């Protein structure tokens, strides 16, 4: 009788050990193979495929339209300052801009730099630091990048650094690993 009980306990211990060990291996994170960068030929093929898509056609039409040309020209005016991450004097023209059909989401600051209007997008948490700004306030802006979209009326400038009267109001912290 003792042999049967020892055998059942031993079997139960081995079975539960196998179940526990199997569960641990399933929970271990799997490493995905890193995707290799596209070659120049592959990049061209992907670009051509996108340009032939409805979104690509719509974007090309916007680029050649008066609105698209105006946005692209405004980018040319501040390209050097963006490249050098140098100071740009700006006057705030709107702190309440809302995109059409957008109930909530990012906060926008519209500024005038050298006679052109530009947009700067912030998360609601980031925008809290800028809540004291008013229309016609003068600020200093530095940016690492800018982008354009048919869905936006102005060039979108990343507001990486904003200063007013020598006081830093906002400074974006970049991750050293991926520069974001």
Beta strands, then each sheet from edge to edge (+ up, - down):
strand 1: 88-97
strand 2: 107-113
strand 3: 116-122
strand 4: 138-142
strand 5: 146-147
strand 6: 155-157
strand 7: 161-164
strand 8: 167-171
sheet 1: 5+ 6- 3- 2+ 1- 4+ 7- 8+
end
